[in-house]
Amino acid sequence: MTAGFGLEKLGLVSLRYPWICLAIAVLVTPILAFGASQLQFSSDIREIFRSGDPAFDQLDIVEERFPDVQRDIHVVVSSDKPFDLEDLKALKELDKELAALAGVRSVLSMFSAIQEPEEGAELQPLFPDDLDTIENWDALRGEATENPLVAEKLLSDDGSLAVFSVSLTEKNRSEETDRRLVGEVRTKAEEVLAGTDLNLALTGLAVMRIEIVSSLARDQKIFRYLALGVSLVIAWLFFRRLAFVAVAGIPAVAAVIWLLGGMWLAGQEINLLTGVAPTIVLVIVFSDCLHLLFSVRNGVRAGADLEAAIDRAVRRVGPACVLTSLTTTLALASLIWMPHPFVANFGIVAASGTAVALIGTLILVPPLALLFLRSFARENQQQVEKNSVLRGIDTVCHVAADAVTIAPRAITAVGVLLVLAGGFLHLLNEPRYSYASNLPQNHPALAGLNAVDSKLAGANALLVALVWPKDYHLMSFHTLDVIRKVHATLAREPALGAITSAHTIEEWLGGGVEGEDRLMEFLEGAQDTSLVKGLASLDENSVLVTAWFGELTSDELDPMMDRLERRLNRIAEEDRSKVEISVTGIVPVTARASHEMIELLNRSLMITVGMILVLIALAMRSVGAGLVSILPNLFPLAMGGAYLYLVGWGLQFTNLVAFTVGFGIAVDSTIHVLNRYRLEKSDEVDLDSALRQTITAVGPVVIISTIVLAAGIGTSLLSELPMVSLYGTIVVIVLLASMVGALLFLPALMETVEGWRRKSKFLSKALG
């Protein structure tokens, strides 16, 4: 049994029946290309961390009971100075025009506020219909900033920033609907504010969604074409023949088309993670093709005919290509068992893509090589000289071989120290996720969020839902007493800003016994106002307390959520009315879920590393091969983790996915080195010679394939989306570190271990 478990024989089948294999590919590819063109983009940020956690179900229930709580679009209007009366007129017109747009459920703004009610009188708006009747705008602004609906949420204290929170009618909207509605809101706002000195910014979930979709669509075009272009250029520099470039490029393009077409057939969509899968497949195919073509070229130059050279390449290099595909597939498939569909779907897509990459390579490379390389095979190969690129790479490999044979212990010691130091720094990384990290740093939507965070309590809401049994009388003083306790609990957290609850209204109405009585009267008479709709759902016997906060990372939010839940659970346990209290909100829930996901991904990565090392030992039929490859394979992970710690990014779900992807691909270099060493050592060559021949023979193609992989996946560094860019950074670091580990650390460690073994044998004989 070979290291590829015999699966490389698929390449021998395609070599025997080349035209049948090419015909099948030609028939299937156009159909799947059509499917690939029909793929849709998915961008619902809240779905990234969704799992079976009841917190997500609770969030859905709260949003259903309080439909206006989730504001889809925030229109942020600001000025360099406090709004004057003319500005106020433009803002009031904006409020009216936004509310009139089709598809808008409601608009919450400072113009939604009402005056403090007078006994027996009808409720009056805080701002009169005719703004010219305002006698003292400064006094009214002060009154507005103390209003419980407006204070720290909709109008800044200095009167220079206002927020119009738009709730859309349709909940489960398509991306096209969001794009249309956001466009209409933006257009209307620009029309109304034209001719003023007011600044406009749009933010919110709907705005973020269309920005992510736009960036994903842009990334898809750039990454695929740029990765393909870079790979083709590298192949040209490596071989200096268009025939070789064609043999490497056609299977890569075909594999990407097959993957995307398969995604369409399976009903998958392109999102933040699955969007990088085609690039992974592209560069993996290129890498495998380079290994096979390098062997074919060497076989022809050694005097073999073309078909024999291809056969030899499939038999000698094919097993390593199969094993590398198996290890990469295993690494990616480990994500399938995640309880988060977002990551699990990526695992399915990427693992399937790796399998497609292997099939595409073995089915297409042998027949394409027969088709395109005949003229190369007929040339006098003895007169062909290596180009400058190959000569430079050969020099690097010979220097590496010299270093390994001259100073193996020094290299091993440095490698071990780097693994230990990098691993220690990696362990210091803490889970960290920021909701705003979904957006490009300079995007106007992020600028809008930052403006709200700086002048108001913040753009993020923490929701505390209180639900009583159906037979409980909600409109009671006991209810108010529970609300007071919850309100006080939230107020103890310094990170939380403005808190809106029935207690807020009670204080606004005077507080004390009088405030209680006036509150009950107010709630009865103002059930249809925006203020009361956000406080209580009488039909569901539930109450909502809302706290606003600015930008917080998950490592700040998660402990705060733990504290709040402990304190609120204590309130619920001590209450005789059987109230149920839950903490929710899109940002708090996703922050907690991100911690869970990161912990699971970290655990999954460690298990995957262990399984792959076992697979290597089984494939090489050597426990020693598995053991000696442990530290060199941990080396790239340690370097990536150290980098994260030094730049202060912490652990995010994207960089842990990147570690899984990077490790699954990076271990390929180790496998090719071990496979070649096994072939060299089997010829009864001594260790030093076998290692030197291994490094000089497989080193050039390992370096070139790593460059192809790093450059191809590294195109994601150009993404405007921070998560995608972070993914690319980590994968590139892991791949480059793995190349160093495979060509220096691994051979040096093998040399060192063998030296210890020989010394041990010598001592045993001497003492025996």
VODO-371060 format. One line per field, with one value per residue (C-alpha): residue number from 0; x, y, z; residue in one letter. Coordinates in pm, whole numbers, plus 50000, padded with zeros to 5 digits. Layout:
<nodes>
nr NUM:...
x X:...
y Y:...
z Z:...
rest A:...
</nodes>
This chain:
<nodes>
nr 0:1:2:3:4:5:6:7:8:9:10:11:12:13:14:15:16:17:18:19:20:21:22:23:24:25:26:27:28:29:30:31:32:33:34:35:36:37:38:39:40:41:42:43:44:45:46:47:48:49:50:51:52:53:54:55:56:57:58:59:60:61:62:63:64:65:66:67:68:69:70:71:72:73:74:75:76:77:78:79:80:81:82:83:84:85:86:87:88:89:90:91:92:93:94:95:96:97:98:99:100:101:102:103:104:105:106:107:108:109:110:111:112:113:114:115:116:117:118:119:120:121:122:123:124:125:126:127:128:129:130:131:132:133:134:135:136:137:138:139:140:141:142:143:144:145:146:147:148:149:150:151:152:153:154:155:156:157:158:159:160:161:162:163:164:165:166:167:168:169:170:171:172:173:174:175:176:177:178:179:180:181:182:183:184:185:186:187:188:189:190:191:192:193:194:195:196:197:198:199:200:201:202:203:204:205:206:207:208:209:210:211:212:213:214:215:216:217:218:219:220:221:222:223:224:225:226:227:228:229:230:231:232:233:234:235:236:237:238:239:240:241:242:243:244:245:246:247:248:249:250:251:252:253:254:255:256:257:258:259:260:261:262:263:264:265:266:267:268:269:270:271:272:273:274:275:276:277:278:279:280:281:282:283:284:285:286:287:288:289:290:291:292:293:294:295:296:297:298:299:300:301:302:303:304:305:306:307:308:309:310:311:312:313:314:315:316:317:318:319:320:321:322:323:324:325:326:327:328:329:330:331:332:333:334:335:336:337:338:339:340:341:342:343:344:345:346:347:348:349:350:351:352:353:354:355:356:357:358:359:360:361:362:363:364:365:366:367:368:369:370:371:372:373:374:375:376:377:378:379:380:381:382:383:384:385:386:387:388:389:390:391:392:393:394:395:396:397:398:399:400:401:402:403:404:405:406:407:408:409:410:411:412:413:414:415:416:417:418:419:420:421:422:423:424:425:426:427:428:429:430:431:432:433:434:435:436:437:438:439:440:441:442:443:444:445:446:447:448:449:450:451:452:453:454:455:456:457:458:459:460:461:462:463:464:465:466:467:468:469:470:471:472:473:474:475:476:477:478:479:480:481:482:483:484:485:486:487:488:489:490:491:492:493:494:495:496:497:498:499:500:501:502:503:504:505:506:507:508:509:510:511:512:513:514:515:516:517:518:519:520:521:522:523:524:525:526:527:528:529:530:531:532:533:534:535:536:537:538:539:540:541:542:543:544:545:546:547:548:549:550:551:552:553:554:555:556:557:558:559:560:561:562:563:564:565:566:567:568:569:570:571:572:573:574:575:576:577:578:579:580:581:582:583:584:585:586:587:588:589:590:591:592:593:594:595:596:597:598:599:600:601:602:603:604:605:606:607:608:609:610:611:612:613:614:615:616:617:618:619:620:621:622:623:624:625:626:627:628:629:630:631:632:633:634:635:636:637:638:639:640:641:642:643:644:645:646:647:648:649:650:651:652:653:654:655:656:657:658:659:660:661:662:663:664:665:666:667:668:669:670:671:672:673:674:675:676:677:678:679:680:681:682:683:684:685:686:687:688:689:690:691:692:693:694:695:696:697:698:699:700:701:702:703:704:705:706:707:708:709:710:711:712:713:714:715:716:717:718:719:720:721:722:723:724:725:726:727:728:729:730:731:732:733:734:735:736:737:738:739:740:741:742:743:744:745:746:747:748:749:750:751:752:753:754:755:756:757:758:759:760:761:762:763:764:765:766:767
x 50000:50136:50130:49829:49642:49634:49408:49678:49590:49310:49589:49701:49343:49329:49668:49535:49206:49299:49035:48748:48853:48890:48551:48379:48543:48438:48076:48046:48230:47988:47689:47862:47988:47625:47547:47846:47710:47382:47535:47395:47571:47470:47561:47338:47593:47382:47397:47776:47754:47404:47383:47139:47198:46861:46993:46927:46573:46518:46642:46394:46110:46198:46214:45877:45718:45887:45914:46044:46337:46553:46630:46754:46888:47032:47038:47299:47290:47557:47681:47995:47780:47453:47149:46975:46607:46662:46848:46562:46312:46520:46544:46169:46108:46352:46158:45832:45976:46147:45826:45640:45872:45722:45865:45932:45744:45840:46099:46220:46373:46364:46040:45881:45912:45614:45582:45547:45174:44936:44653:44338:44503:44586:44947:45133:45443:45759:45823:45528:45409:45497:45856:45836:45628:45929:46019:46336:46513:46795:46545:46355:46680:46760:46415:46463:46796:46625:46334:46349:46301:46562:46826:47165:46997:46854:47000:47341:47363:47524:47252:47493:47407:47071:46979:46678:46631:46437:46254:46162:45832:45962:46174:46325:46436:46650:46976:46815:46536:46784:46987:46677:46546:46884:46923:46582:46654:46990:46842:46557:46791:47026:46733:46597:46936:47055:47143:47218:47553:47446:47651:47486:47592:47395:47466:47281:47241:47084:47359:47630:47473:47483:47837:47951:47776:47938:48281:48229:48130:48435:48661:48532:48626:48963:49076:49002:49146:49442:49521:49496:49715:49977:49980:50019:50306:50484:50432:50581:50882:50925:50892:50933:50697:50334:50262:50347:50150:49846:49871:49882:49622:49342:49284:49291:49025:48816:48829:48708:48419:48327:48331:48116:47876:47853:47775:47490:47355:47373:47190:47490:47556:47873:47943:48241:48400:48283:48397:48760:48709:48752:49088:49195:49102:49276:49611:49593:49548:49832:50056:49981:50025:50367:50480:50360:50495:50830:50860:50745:51003:51281:51176:51186:51523:51649:51572:51226:50955:50665:50412:50664:50761:50396:50345:50653:50536:50194:50346:50619:50461:50093:50083:50214:49956:49680:49802:49829:49473:49356:49522:49384:49037:49058:49154:48869:48619:48681:48483:48174:48102:48087:47740:47752:47608:47812:48142:48007:47895:48239:48387:48159:48241:48616:48657:48454:48672:48987:48843:48746:49100:49250:49009:49069:49444:49451:49192:49320:49697:49802:49589:49672:50041:50014:49837:50056:50405:50486:50698:50886:50952:51094:51356:51716:51687:52063:52109:51841:51977:51792:51664:51785:51481:51543:51915:51844:51600:51846:52111:51877:51805:52174:52244:51961:52100:52447:52307:52113:52413:52663:52462:52155:52156:52175:51885:51687:51751:51641:51333:51235:51283:51071:50794:50797:50813:50555:50330:50350:50253:49973:49832:49824:49584:49231:48908:48820:48545:48409:48081:48225:48510:48273:48316:48614:48791:48721:48365:48101:47880:48159:48212:47842:47873:48176:47993:47701:47940:48126:47828:47552:47533:47620:47464:47440:47147:47144:46790:46656:46322:46094:45810:45534:45280:44959:44751:44974:44841:45117:44994:45081:45318:45494:45591:45739:45936:46095:46174:46345:46570:46662:46723:46950:47142:47214:47311:47589:47774:48003:48012:47637:47506:47146:46888:46526:46262:45935:46147:46297:45946:45863:46156:46067:45716:45842:45933:45805:45442:45323:45551:45411:45053:45128:45325:45032:44804:45061:45110:44735:44690:45002:45001:45029:45332:45685:45799:45551:45579:45945:45870:45590:45396:45066:44945:45251:45268:45627:45839:46161:46450:46703:47060:47275:47651:47935:48192:48301:48497:48373:48633:48477:48114:48126:48223:47972:47700:47799:47773:47438:47291:47397:47247:46929:46878:46899:46623:46405:46464:46374:46060:45729:45556:45753:45905:46152:46441:46670:46950:46968:47044:47218:47561:47565:47439:47689:47971:47896:47849:48182:48355:48191:48282:48642:48684:48535:48753:49062:48975:48893:49227:49422:49229:49284:49658:49671:49464:49675:49997:49852:49748:50103:50242:49994:50059:50437:50398:50628:50551:50882:50771:50464:50660:50942:50691:50514:50736:50791:50414:50347:50608:50383:50094:50324:50449:50096:49987:50289:50211:49853:49974:50240:49998:49726:49448:49360:49170:48886:48688:48842:49201:49118:48958:49272:49487:49282:49301:49667:49772:49578:49766:50099:50143:50166:50529:50616:50447:50635:50966:50892:50770:51081:51305:51143:51214:51574:51642:51496:51790:52020:52167:52305:52104:52312:52303:51933:51847:52065:51911:51563:51612:51775:51525:51193:51301:51258:50904:50816:50939:50757:50434:50445:50491:50192:49981:50087:50051:49715:49555:49745:49527:49268:49495:49357:49004:48833:48666:48889:48785:48882:49209:49294:49225:49471:49741:49736:49730:50029:50229:50145:50238:50571:50660:50570:50814:51095:50984:50978:51312:51516:51357:51228:51551:51764:51544:51566:51945:51962:51735:51932:52256:52115:51998:52338:52509:52272:52349:52722:52697:52490:52752:53038:52873:52749
y 50000:50343:50660:50762:50441:50354:50646:50792:50513:50738:50926:50603:50546:50892:50827:50508:50665:51032:51122:50975:51176:51497:51439:51396:51717:51908:51791:51860:52192:52415:52291:52363:52697:52799:52699:52896:53209:53170:53169:53424:53613:53577:53842:53823:53912:53767:53424:53406:53285:53136:52789:52588:52826:52928:53287:53321:53188:53432:53716:53619:53611:53954:54104:53949:54092:54429:54468:54824:54732:54611:54923:54830:55166:55450:55786:55993:56369:56592:56948:57133:57350:57306:57273:57606:57655:57613:57289:57175:57238:57025:56749:56748:56728:56437:56258:56299:56193:55883:55769:55806:55573:55243:54952:55162:55047:55338:55606:55682:56025:56322:56421:56103:56244:56372:56635:56543:56463:56681:56526:56494:56641:56471:56380:56652:56616:56770:56950:57152:57097:57458:57500:57877:57891:57785:58081:57947:57675:57641:57570:57320:57147:57112:56966:56724:56595:56515:56337:55959:55868:56110:56145:56003:55804:56031:56378:56470:56701:56977:56950:56881:56516:56351:55991:55873:55501:55333:55004:54823:54644:54318:54108:53834:54055:53969:54149:54320:54454:54589:54752:54918:55042:55170:55345:55509:55621:55764:55941:56092:56208:56369:56545:56684:56795:56945:57310:57274:57240:56915:56596:56263:55905:55581:55279:54980:54612:54670:54913:54680:54391:54554:54678:54324:54188:54455:54382:54005:54045:54263:54020:53725:53890:54016:53714:53449:53635:53774:53436:53271:53539:53516:53135:53141:53390:53179:52867:53053:53165:52808:52626:52904:52714:52792:52419:52359:52667:52533:52190:52354:52623:52429:52181:52471:52668:52356:52261:52608:52588:52241:52357:52666:52466:52204:52476:52592:52237:52192:52518:52685:53060:53266:53432:53569:53223:53022:53311:53214:52843:52882:53051:52768:52512:52710:52726:52367:52238:52456:52326:51960:52022:52176:51870:51634:51844:51889:51511:51470:51720:51550:51211:51337:51501:51173:51008:50855:50895:51125:50857:50674:51002:51077:50723:50758:51096:50960:50660:50852:51193:51095:50924:51239:51451:51217:51220:51600:51621:51379:51579:51908:51754:51613:51953:52129:51851:51900:52223:52034:51917:52270:52355:52682:52635:52930:52753:52403:52502:52641:52310:52124:52355:52371:51996:51918:52164:51985:51655:51821:51960:51611:51459:51745:51705:51327:51322:51617:51648:51314:51357:51729:51649:51399:51661:51966:51833:51622:51893:51937:51562:51562:51827:51746:51785:51757:52105:52270:52491:52596:52952:53209:53159:52787:52840:53079:52836:52549:52759:52822:52448:52358:52615:52463:52113:52227:52392:52079:51849:52091:52224:52005:52043:52423:52438:52193:52395:52719:52547:52402:52739:52914:52655:52691:53072:53107:52849:53033:53362:53185:53057:53416:53516:53571:53542:53883:53982:54323:54366:54665:54448:54332:54669:54831:55078:55385:55299:55573:55326:55271:55647:55680:55420:55596:55930:55780:55616:55942:56176:55942:55640:55412:55240:54895:54775:54528:54402:54257:54083:54020:53774:53686:53402:53469:53493:53765:54122:54317:54667:54649:54816:54483:54485:54829:54712:54430:54673:54905:54621:54529:54893:54934:54618:54752:55092:54924:54837:55129:55020:55067:55413:55530:55288:55301:55134:55204:55325:55589:55717:55703:55931:56160:56195:56299:55977:55860:55768:56043:55912:55561:55678:55902:55621:55379:55644:55728:55366:55316:55627:55611:55249:55350:55577:55472:55516:55270:55020:54984:54927:54673:54416:54385:54098:53889:53998:54106:54412:54529:54718:54854:54968:55135:55101:55186:54968:54677:54366:54020:53980:54288:54196:53831:53881:54165:53934:53669:53920:54050:53704:53601:53913:53903:53533:53613:53873:53619:53348:53581:53714:53549:53632:53370:53623:53497:53732:53697:53911:53941:54177:54111:54240:54078:53745:53733:53834:53538:53304:53420:53310:52970:52937:53038:52785:52509:52603:52602:52258:52133:52259:52069:51748:51793:51836:51512:51320:51444:51343:50996:50981:51071:50790:50541:50651:50639:50314:50462:50582:50765:50969:51081:51167:51352:51564:51693:51993:52102:52095:52289:52546:52736:52741:52881:53153:53252:53262:53470:53718:53754:53823:54074:54279:54255:54107:53825:53513:53568:53302:53399:53353:53017:52907:53038:52824:52519:52594:52696:52391:52157:52299:52363:52003:51920:52035:51799:51510:51572:51586:51265:51088:51182:51089:50746:50696:50810:50613:50296:50285:50214:50561:50694:50951:51258:51181:51094:51421:51623:51455:51505:51879:51948:51735:51828:52165:52368:52251:52295:52654:52727:52560:52749:53074:52984:52899:53206:53443:53297:53297:53617:53803:53812:54064:54314:54270:54573:54340:54312:53952:53835:54029:53881:53533:53589:53726:53423:53168:53334:53335:52969:52866:53049:52916:52563:52591:52678:52399:52140:52230:52319:52220:51876:51750:51894:51723:51394:51429:51511:51225:50982:51107:51047:50700:50606:50740:50542:50224:50290:50343:50027:49821:49985:49920:49580
z 50000:49905:50115:49907:49998:49626:49533:49306:49059:48936:48759:48592:48473:48315:48156:48000:47885:47826:47570:47771:48079:47879:47713:48050:48176:47864:47901:48276:48303:48100:48303:48632:48498:48445:48804:48929:48760:48952:49301:49545:49824:50187:50442:50748:51016:51295:51128:51167:51526:51529:51678:51884:52175:52328:52340:51967:52006:52290:52071:51800:52056:52194:51846:51766:52081:52040:51661:51677:51904:51617:51415:51069:50949:51154:50977:51159:51099:51249:51238:51338:51566:51757:51530:51473:51390:51016:51077:51299:51020:50781:51041:51103:50728:50713:50988:50796:50459:50599:50769:50439:50246:50133:50333:50645:50957:51179:51244:51595:51644:51877:51702:51842:52195:52390:52659:53023:53048:53246:53442:53230:52920:52588:52518:52327:52108:52249:51921:51783:51427:51347:51455:51405:51723:51929:52146:52306:52109:52364:52640:52425:52333:52703:52763:52474:52605:52936:52772:52848:52484:52350:52622:52514:52237:51967:52031:52173:52473:52267:52002:51716:51640:51581:51503:51304:51368:51089:51138:50816:50765:50619:50856:50637:50353:50054:49987:49687:49909:50161:49885:49743:50078:50195:49861:49895:50251:50146:49843:50042:50320:50069:49900:50226:50359:50030:50073:50446:50623:50785:50750:50670:50751:50731:50948:51097:51009:50667:50566:50692:50505:50162:50225:50304:49994:49776:49920:49882:49517:49459:49643:49443:49115:49232:49433:49174:48879:49071:49230:48889:48732:49005:48985:48607:48629:48890:48678:48382:48587:48704:48370:48108:47879:47799:47763:48130:48233:48044:48206:48551:48483:48313:48601:48851:48663:48606:48975:49078:48831:48955:49317:49251:49035:49308:49562:49340:49304:49684:49748:49914:49909:49913:50248:50441:50470:50169:49950:50007:49926:49546:49596:49827:49562:49288:49463:49594:49240:49117:49395:49318:48947:49007:49201:48927:48640:48810:48829:48466:48347:48543:48402:48043:48099:48244:47910:47965:47702:47789:47883:48101:48270:48348:48478:48701:48831:48922:49100:49286:49355:49332:49673:49841:49654:49770:50128:50130:49999:50267:50545:50412:50374:50725:50866:50686:50757:51129:51096:50981:51335:51469:51612:51416:51065:50934:51006:50941:50591:50521:50635:50393:50103:50164:50234:49921:49733:49842:49720:49392:49366:49398:49146:48902:48933:48882:48603:48401:48449:48283:47966:47939:47981:47694:47485:47550:47636:47328:47168:47496:47510:47155:47235:47325:47702:47754:47605:47818:48095:48407:48411:48663:48890:48922:48966:49254:49416:49372:49546:49839:49866:49859:50131:50338:50281:50387:50702:50796:50759:50920:51217:51272:51651:51637:51390:51602:51918:51750:51610:51948:52120:51856:51894:52273:52268:51990:52153:52485:52320:52135:52465:52591:52314:52440:52241:52101:51862:51774:51591:51404:51272:50998:50825:50650:50878:50665:50569:50628:50817:51069:51090:51173:51449:51592:51590:51783:52030:52091:52145:52260:52489:52198:51899:52058:52268:52554:52608:52932:52883:53182:53118:53366:53358:53167:53487:53630:53635:53458:53542:53910:54154:54205:53836:53881:54184:53981:53699:53947:54065:53705:53619:53922:53828:53480:53621:53823:53503:53403:53037:52998:52918:52890:53031:52920:53133:53310:53600:53368:53297:53666:53748:53456:53600:53941:54119:54453:54516:54284:54009:54050:54016:53720:53553:53566:53422:53155:53048:53017:52805:52588:52470:52104:52147:52045:52403:52558:52269:52358:52727:52752:52554:52734:52515:52601:52967:52915:52985:52824:52980:52731:52800:52535:52508:52275:52104:52323:52227:52320:52596:52760:52692:52791:53159:53186:53055:53310:53595:53477:53437:53788:53944:53737:53805:54175:54132:53949:54211:54498:54327:54418:54087:53889:53653:53390:53314:53013:52871:52494:52205:51875:51986:52334:52199:51912:52149:52376:52081:51938:52259:52235:51869:51929:52210:51995:51698:51917:52052:51703:51572:51839:51770:51396:51444:51637:51380:51089:51261:51318:50952:50847:51063:50914:50556:50599:50796:51058:51409:51400:51098:51288:51601:51426:51233:51545:51623:51259:51205:51526:51422:51174:51422:51690:51454:51358:51722:51820:51545:51668:52019:51915:51701:51967:51752:51989:51884:51641:51461:51125:51238:51395:51070:50902:51134:51039:50667:50684:50883:50656:50356:50529:50637:50265:50260:50544:50365:50038:50227:50421:50107:49911:50204:50219:49848:49883:50202:50056:49817:50114:50107:50437:50633:50543:50172:50181:50355:50116:49812:49958:50022:49685:49493:49654:49797:49476:49414:49784:49765:49439:49550:49881:49693:49474:49779:49977:49684:49580:49924:50006:49756:50034:50207:49957:50089:50241:50492:50801:50872:50523:50531:50873:50738:50452:50683:50911:50629:50458:50784:50847:50492:50488:50832:50720:50429:50671:50902:50622:50463:50772:51102:50999:50831:51113:51372:51180:51168:51539:51644:51428:51585:51933:51828:51691:52003:52221:52027:52056:52433:52471:52289:52481:52815:52717
rest M:T:A:G:F:G:L:E:K:L:G:L:V:S:L:R:Y:P:W:I:C:L:A:I:A:V:L:V:T:P:I:L:A:F:G:A:S:Q:L:Q:F:S:S:D:I:R:E:I:F:R:S:G:D:P:A:F:D:Q:L:D:I:V:E:E:R:F:P:D:V:Q:R:D:I:H:V:V:V:S:S:D:K:P:F:D:L:E:D:L:K:A:L:K:E:L:D:K:E:L:A:A:L:A:G:V:R:S:V:L:S:M:F:S:A:I:Q:E:P:E:E:G:A:E:L:Q:P:L:F:P:D:D:L:D:T:I:E:N:W:D:A:L:R:G:E:A:T:E:N:P:L:V:A:E:K:L:L:S:D:D:G:S:L:A:V:F:S:V:S:L:T:E:K:N:R:S:E:E:T:D:R:R:L:V:G:E:V:R:T:K:A:E:E:V:L:A:G:T:D:L:N:L:A:L:T:G:L:A:V:M:R:I:E:I:V:S:S:L:A:R:D:Q:K:I:F:R:Y:L:A:L:G:V:S:L:V:I:A:W:L:F:F:R:R:L:A:F:V:A:V:A:G:I:P:A:V:A:A:V:I:W:L:L:G:G:M:W:L:A:G:Q:E:I:N:L:L:T:G:V:A:P:T:I:V:L:V:I:V:F:S:D:C:L:H:L:L:F:S:V:R:N:G:V:R:A:G:A:D:L:E:A:A:I:D:R:A:V:R:R:V:G:P:A:C:V:L:T:S:L:T:T:T:L:A:L:A:S:L:I:W:M:P:H:P:F:V:A:N:F:G:I:V:A:A:S:G:T:A:V:A:L:I:G:T:L:I:L:V:P:P:L:A:L:L:F:L:R:S:F:A:R:E:N:Q:Q:Q:V:E:K:N:S:V:L:R:G:I:D:T:V:C:H:V:A:A:D:A:V:T:I:A:P:R:A:I:T:A:V:G:V:L:L:V:L:A:G:G:F:L:H:L:L:N:E:P:R:Y:S:Y:A:S:N:L:P:Q:N:H:P:A:L:A:G:L:N:A:V:D:S:K:L:A:G:A:N:A:L:L:V:A:L:V:W:P:K:D:Y:H:L:M:S:F:H:T:L:D:V:I:R:K:V:H:A:T:L:A:R:E:P:A:L:G:A:I:T:S:A:H:T:I:E:E:W:L:G:G:G:V:E:G:E:D:R:L:M:E:F:L:E:G:A:Q:D:T:S:L:V:K:G:L:A:S:L:D:E:N:S:V:L:V:T:A:W:F:G:E:L:T:S:D:E:L:D:P:M:M:D:R:L:E:R:R:L:N:R:I:A:E:E:D:R:S:K:V:E:I:S:V:T:G:I:V:P:V:T:A:R:A:S:H:E:M:I:E:L:L:N:R:S:L:M:I:T:V:G:M:I:L:V:L:I:A:L:A:M:R:S:V:G:A:G:L:V:S:I:L:P:N:L:F:P:L:A:M:G:G:A:Y:L:Y:L:V:G:W:G:L:Q:F:T:N:L:V:A:F:T:V:G:F:G:I:A:V:D:S:T:I:H:V:L:N:R:Y:R:L:E:K:S:D:E:V:D:L:D:S:A:L:R:Q:T:I:T:A:V:G:P:V:V:I:I:S:T:I:V:L:A:A:G:I:G:T:S:L:L:S:E:L:P:M:V:S:L:Y:G:T:I:V:V:I:V:L:L:A:S:M:V:G:A:L:L:F:L:P:A:L:M:E:T:V:E:G:W:R:R:K:S:K:F:L:S:K:A:L:G
</nodes>
